[in-house]
Amino acid sequence: MKADLAKIELEWGISETSFGNMLIASSPNGIVHLSFFETDEAASFQQLTHDWPSATLKRNDRLATNLSRRIFQTESTIPLNLDLHGTEFQLQVWKALLEIPSGKTSTYSQLAERIGKPSAARAVGNAVGKNRIAYLIPCHRVIRGDGSLGGYRWGQSCKSKILDSEKTVLTQP
């Protein structure tokens, strides 16, 4: 798997969203990275190059804009391809994240129970944090056991906006 990743070619770009600017990257197989930023494009790009150090990168803002439309316009019916790279455990956790309904939340402990590893809440938290395609694999739906939002790579404000937007969509007629 590592040898394949060394040869990977990624197109990446920036697009505006209601949650801040988005940096998104895609391989020929699908989306591999999605991150939000307010003003620091360089830091977001640095995270992409950290996650994909051997990739060949080509900027394509048109692709980013097209993907953004498909992601954030609810009437879009075109499915998105995701190109996931992680350990078996991470993939198991990410699959469980996809099962949390929009507008709902789960705790790390509940997620650990869902995957059949009730004592692995901390490991689940680490796997959630390794999710390179946040929002599409909805790590924002995981909260602390005490009901507080907890952390989010792009800040609690962004996490709160995303959760609020999902709840708003659910309450619209």
C-alpha positions as CSV (number, residue, x, y, z in Angstrom):
1,M,0.0,0.0,0.0
2,K,2.8,2.4,0.9
3,A,4.4,1.9,-2.6
4,D,1.1,2.8,-4.3
5,L,0.8,6.0,-2.2
6,A,4.3,7.1,-3.3
7,K,3.1,7.2,-6.9
8,I,-0.3,8.9,-6.2
9,E,-1.3,11.9,-8.2
10,L,-3.7,14.4,-6.6
11,E,-5.6,17.3,-7.9
12,W,-6.4,19.9,-5.2
13,G,-8.1,23.2,-4.9
14,I,-9.8,25.8,-2.8
15,S,-13.5,26.6,-2.7
16,E,-15.7,28.8,-0.4
17,T,-18.3,27.1,1.7
18,S,-20.7,28.2,4.4
19,F,-18.2,26.6,6.9
20,G,-15.2,28.6,5.7
21,N,-12.8,28.0,2.8
22,M,-12.4,24.3,1.9
23,L,-9.2,22.7,0.6
24,I,-10.1,19.4,-1.2
25,A,-7.9,16.9,-2.9
26,S,-8.8,14.0,-5.1
27,S,-7.0,11.0,-6.6
28,P,-8.2,9.3,-9.8
29,N,-10.2,7.0,-7.4
30,G,-11.9,9.7,-5.4
31,I,-11.6,12.3,-2.6
32,V,-8.7,11.8,-0.3
33,H,-8.6,15.1,1.7
34,L,-11.1,17.7,2.8
35,S,-10.3,20.5,5.3
36,F,-11.7,23.9,6.3
37,F,-9.8,27.1,7.0
38,E,-10.7,30.7,7.6
39,T,-7.6,32.6,6.5
40,D,-4.6,30.3,6.6
41,E,-4.5,28.6,3.3
42,A,-0.8,27.8,3.7
43,A,-1.4,25.8,6.9
44,S,-4.2,23.8,5.3
45,F,-2.0,23.1,2.3
46,Q,0.8,22.1,4.6
47,Q,-1.5,19.5,6.2
48,L,-2.2,18.1,2.8
49,T,1.5,17.8,2.0
50,H,2.1,16.2,5.4
51,D,-0.6,13.6,4.8
52,W,0.6,12.9,1.2
53,P,4.3,13.6,1.3
54,S,5.2,11.7,-1.9
55,A,2.2,12.7,-4.0
56,T,2.4,14.7,-7.1
57,L,0.1,17.7,-6.6
58,K,-1.7,19.7,-9.2
59,R,-3.9,22.7,-8.3
60,N,-7.3,22.7,-9.8
61,D,-9.8,25.2,-8.3
62,R,-12.4,24.3,-10.9
63,L,-12.5,20.7,-9.6
64,A,-12.7,22.0,-6.0
65,T,-15.7,24.3,-6.9
66,N,-17.5,21.4,-8.7
67,L,-16.9,19.0,-5.8
68,S,-18.0,21.7,-3.4
69,R,-21.3,22.1,-5.2
70,R,-21.9,18.4,-5.2
71,I,-21.1,18.1,-1.5
72,F,-23.0,21.1,-0.2
73,Q,-26.0,21.4,-2.5
74,T,-28.6,19.0,-1.0
75,E,-30.3,18.5,-4.4
76,S,-27.2,16.9,-5.9
77,T,-27.8,13.2,-6.6
78,I,-24.4,12.4,-8.1
79,P,-22.6,10.1,-5.7
80,L,-19.1,11.1,-4.5
81,N,-16.2,8.6,-4.7
82,L,-14.0,8.5,-1.6
83,D,-10.5,7.1,-1.7
84,L,-9.8,6.0,1.9
85,H,-6.4,5.1,3.2
86,G,-6.2,3.9,6.8
87,T,-5.7,0.9,9.1
88,E,-8.4,-1.8,9.3
89,F,-9.4,-0.3,12.7
90,Q,-9.6,3.2,11.3
91,L,-11.7,2.1,8.4
92,Q,-14.1,0.3,10.8
93,V,-14.5,3.5,12.9
94,W,-15.0,5.6,9.8
95,K,-17.7,3.2,8.6
96,A,-19.4,3.6,11.9
97,L,-19.2,7.4,11.6
98,L,-21.1,7.1,8.3
99,E,-23.9,5.3,10.2
100,I,-24.6,8.3,12.5
101,P,-27.6,10.0,11.0
102,S,-27.4,13.7,9.9
103,G,-28.4,16.0,12.7
104,K,-27.6,13.4,15.3
105,T,-24.6,12.9,17.5
106,S,-22.8,10.0,19.2
107,T,-20.1,9.8,21.9
108,Y,-16.7,8.2,21.6
109,S,-17.9,5.4,24.0
110,Q,-21.1,4.8,21.9
111,L,-19.0,4.6,18.8
112,A,-16.7,2.1,20.5
113,E,-19.7,0.0,21.5
114,R,-21.1,0.2,17.9
115,I,-17.9,-1.4,16.5
116,G,-17.9,-4.1,19.2
117,K,-14.9,-2.7,21.2
118,P,-16.5,-1.0,24.2
119,S,-13.2,-0.4,26.0
120,A,-11.6,1.3,23.0
121,A,-13.1,4.8,23.3
122,R,-9.7,6.4,23.3
123,A,-8.5,4.5,20.3
124,V,-11.8,5.4,18.6
125,G,-11.0,9.0,19.3
126,N,-7.6,8.7,17.7
127,A,-9.1,7.0,14.6
128,V,-11.7,9.8,14.4
129,G,-8.9,12.3,14.5
130,K,-7.0,10.6,11.6
131,N,-10.0,11.1,9.3
132,R,-8.7,13.0,6.3
133,I,-12.1,13.4,4.7
134,A,-13.9,15.1,7.6
135,Y,-17.4,16.3,6.9
136,L,-17.9,13.6,4.3
137,I,-17.0,11.0,7.0
138,P,-18.8,13.0,9.7
139,C,-16.4,13.1,12.6
140,H,-18.2,16.4,13.6
141,R,-21.1,14.2,14.9
142,V,-19.0,12.8,17.7
143,I,-19.2,14.6,21.0
144,R,-17.9,14.0,24.5
145,G,-19.7,11.8,27.0
146,D,-20.7,14.8,29.0
147,G,-22.6,16.2,26.1
148,S,-20.1,19.0,25.3
149,L,-18.9,19.4,21.7
150,G,-15.3,18.5,22.4
151,G,-12.5,19.2,19.9
152,Y,-12.6,19.6,16.2
153,R,-9.6,20.1,13.9
154,W,-11.1,23.3,12.5
155,G,-12.4,24.6,15.8
156,Q,-15.6,24.3,17.8
157,S,-17.2,27.2,16.0
158,C,-16.9,25.3,12.7
159,K,-18.2,22.1,14.3
160,S,-21.1,23.9,15.8
161,K,-22.0,25.5,12.5
162,I,-22.0,22.1,10.7
163,L,-24.1,20.5,13.4
164,D,-26.6,23.4,13.4
165,S,-26.9,23.3,9.6
166,E,-27.7,19.6,9.7
167,K,-30.4,20.1,12.4
168,T,-31.8,23.0,10.3
169,V,-32.1,20.8,7.2
170,L,-33.9,18.2,9.3
171,T,-36.5,20.7,10.6
172,Q,-37.3,22.2,7.2
173,P,-40.6,21.1,5.7
